[in-house]
Amino acid sequence: MEVTRQQIFRLFVTLLLGVLVFLFPFPYDLGVYGITANPTALTLLIIFLSSFLLSGSLQRKRELNRSVLLELSRLRRLVHVIEGLSASKAWKNDFRKKTNVYMRSLSGKSLFLYRRSHDEFRDLTHTVYSFKPKTKHDFVLLDELLEVTRDLGVHRQTIESLLATSISPFILTALKILVIFDLLIVYLSRNPGIYSGIVVSCLFVSTLLVYDVLVTSDSLTTEERRSLRNLYEQNASDLEGEK
């Protein structure tokens, strides 16, 4: 897995803050004033919420990968089915070309521009709808072509929906406020002792890391986008090699 400079920088800053919390405890003993700072409940709440949201983000990514693979498998199925049709060689070549253009259009742009491949997808589906069956076998294969084309439309809708879905900005803002409050309480609970410093520093770093992982996982990384684009690129290249 690729580790970016930005991720390394955020990790460095998080660890640095943990060290500073350990080295420089809050200078006043709040217990003298009857104030007790206990971050346990709030920290557990943040971990629970973050885990729940993180699970949803990871599930979306898994579903996105699955939908992309299903779309590509359906595209390959279309190409294989047309080989059994009694259509002209020119029609078949035109269909293969449009399938290739569609996959190339997705391999050459960010998946966040997935919607902009509508024109290429329409050209592909219109070619399917334009086929005029001549034999009984053609009618059988046409039924399968139409079914696979409908599947493609469903997978496209799923992919578009998943790419447009993310954690609500309101929820992220609310969670960020909770994290800030929690970090403040954690710092105020720091006693001069070494044991307290270690525990508080670990809580401080853990809370920041959990929140950072959540925010990072909510969107596709550069590596993940490249991996999905490469799937379209590889399938387009394989299609060209089958000619």
Secondary structure as UniProt FT lines:
FT   HELIX           5..23
FT   HELIX           30..33
FT   HELIX           40..82
FT   TURN            83..84
FT   HELIX           89..107
FT   HELIX           111..117
FT   HELIX           118..129
FT   HELIX           136..164
FT   HELIX           169..188
FT   HELIX           194..217
FT   HELIX           222..241
//
